[in-house]
């Protein structure tokens, strides 16, 4: 597939997922090159009382460093930031991350909608949003906000998802740019990486 990506336009990627998404994220992080330029923000539904082992499990196969950020941490190029257990992860103007223990959204904390909406506000048309398998509608409104801000929206195809409620809700909420199986999403990220490197030769 030809994704027709504009050179160096995008500045960040947000990825959301719930049930059935952990292995997919592991595959993505194992495929993306270690010098992939854009920061990646991961918001995955996880058990709030289990704080250890999640980052370590992602790091085993990841080509890039994965961290749970602290509140007000500056955003750096090439890093992968995972929303900590029981905290909303928000992107702030001024190139920083904010953590919040505000009420649950869609019965979730971290909530994908919070991460996606705040990232859309900051990055506008320079954001790529990716939504994977999951069991509720969290992320659908966030994808709509990304689309309205001019960003690029990518959803795992419901037929390819272990649990299709989350992708289906996003497709119903807005006009998604790409609906693809996980292999297509990985190809998209490889092409994005290639386009950045070609533009900087």
C-alpha positions, 0 to 999 in steps of 0.5 A: 500500500502507498501511504503517501506520507508528507516528508517530516510533517508529523511530530508525534504518535499516540497509540491506544489499546486494551484487551488484545493489544499488548502483543500487538504493541510488542510487535510494533516496538520490535519492528520500529527502528532504534533511531525512529525519530518521533516520540511515541505515547502509549496508553494501554488499559492495565491493572491499576494495582500492578505497577511492576513488570509491564514496562520490563515486558515491553522492553524485552523486544523493543528496539527503543527505550520505554519509560513510564514518565514522571509528571512534567517530564520533558518530551524527547524525540525518539522515546516511548512513553507508557502511561503509568498504572492508575494515572491519566497521561496528558500532553501539555503545551511546552513539550511536557507530559502531565500525569493526573489521578482525576476520575476514571473516563470510560471506566479507565485510568489511564484513559485513551481519550485523555491522551489522544485529546490532549495530544491533538490539542498540542500537535494538531495536524502533526499527530498520528493516532493509532487505535488497537484492539479493545473491549470498550469505546475508550479512544473513539472520542479521542480519534474524533478529536485527532481527526478534527485537528487535522491529524492522521487516524489509523485503526486496527481493522475490527476483523483483525482485532481480538476484541473489536469493540474499540476499533468499531467505536472509533470507525463509527465516531469519525472518518478514519484515514486507514483501517488496517490489520496489524501487519498493515499498521506495522508497514505504515510505521516502517514507511513513515520511518523510511520517509523521515530518513530519506528526507534527512539524507 
